[in-house]
Every structure is written in structure tokens, then in C-alpha cells.
Amino acid sequence: MEKAQYFQLSRGHSPTEAGLLTIPMMAGILVASTVAGRLISRTGKIKPFIITGAVLLTVGFAVLGTIDSKTPMLLLGMAMLCVGMGVGMTLQNLVLVVQNTVPLKDIGAASSTVSFFRSLGGTIGVSVLGAVLARHIQDQIAHGLVSAGLRTTGSASDVSAQPAAVQEIIRVAYGDATAQIFLLSAGAAVLAVIAVILLKPVSLRSSLDLTEKSGGAATVAAEAG
């Protein structure tokens, strides 16, 4: 959401162009999740890929935390690629860790619990960051207009309807506010790095934990004999 607003309101791109400009992030998710999945299947190790993904996510957010309304598109693309690779290497692999930790009979409940808390966390995060973004933009625009002795005509989100001087103030405000949001996200990503480093190493399940069922079958057979 923040990237779409940034590209449209700070850089002046259309909604279609804003969507296309996020391709590096989507490509990072696709490539990283595919490559990491194949390597995990081959090695059986999960934690190294999650740590790598969390670090890439932090680096991407930290770089995006330095952007403004005139940041080179190449730098933006590289940062979004890092974010996408980080998401691709962490999001589903954390579910994989849970699925390979709990007994087989609890996989359904464990997976749904992870999905629930991931959705809950995403909802809370978007709400909080959206509120921070809106407040920062409002304050920045108000300060810029007062300093320049100007005022908006209509909605500030309709940048094209504003005078040239007001347009520049709005674009700068959206650029700075978006950077603040990604700095906060980078801080959260640092906590994620610490959490995954402390994560107990988990390997892919190599056998079925049917001990109870096998023991029960053996007992039945013994009683029948």
C-alpha cells in the first residue's frame, strides 16, 4: 500500500505504472521462494534460509527508509528486490518449521494457528503504519504550506489539481512519510532477525511419527494372539 501511494503521489505515476514498478519485489518473492524451497528439499535444513531472508528483509527496509521524492528508481528496485527475496525466504518457511516440529496429528491445527496470527499481525501492522503514515503526511504538508505561505485547493491526495508549488510540497511529504514507515519496518525486521537466530534448528521430517499408532496395533495383535 505504501509503495503504491509513494509511486503515485510522490513520483507522479499512474496506478498502472505504480503496479508495474513493484515488479522487482514480486520477482524477488517468486525467485527466492522457488530457489529456497528446492534447496531446503535437497539439504533438509530450514533455519539458514530463514535467517538469510530476515537479513535481506532488514536490509531492504533500511534502504527504503532513506528514500525521498527523488530517489533513483534503480536504488528503489534493488531495495524492493531485497524485500521480496526476504519475504520469499521467510514467510512460508516459518510455516514449514512449525509443520516439521509438531506431531503429524497436529499439523492442521498448527498451520491454521500460524496463518491466523500472521493475518492478525498483518492487519495490526497495516493499521498502525497506515495511521503513522497519514499523520506524518498531514503534519509535513501543513508545515510546508505554512512555511511557503500557501494552501491546498481541494483534496491533498489529488496532486494534479494543486498549483505547482503545492504539488512539490505534497510530493516531498509523501516521500518523507513513506521513508519513515520503512524505517519502522526495518526496526521490526531487526527483531525478526534476532528471533530467527534464536530459533531452534529444525530439519525436514524424514519419517512419520506413528509410534502411538504402531504401538497400539502391536498391543492389539498381542492380545489377539
Number of C-alpha atoms within 10 A of each C-alpha: 7 18 18 19 18 23 22 21 26 25 18 17 16 13 14 10 13 19 14 12 19 18 15 20 22 19 16 22 23 16 15 23 24 13 13 21 18 12 14 17 13 10 10 15 16 24 22 15 21 27 22 17 28 30 23 24 29 26 20 26 26 22 20 27 22 15 19 21 21 11 13 10 10 9 13 19 18 17 23 28 24 27 29 27 29 29 24 29 31 28 16 14 21 16 18 16 21 16 20 17 17 15 13 14 10 11 15 11 12 18 15 12 14 15 14 12 11 14 12 11 12 12 11 12 13 13 12 12 18 16 12 17 20 14 12 19 22 17 13 19 22 18 14 19 17 11 9 12 8 14 16 18 12 10 9 18 15 13 22 12 14 18 13 11 13 22 21 16 21 28 25 22 27 29 27 22 26 29 24 21 20 23 19 15 20 21 13 13 22 17 13 19 20 13 13 20 15 11 13 11 12 15 17 17 13 8 6 8 13 12 9 9 10 11 11 12 12 12 12 11 10 9 8 7 6
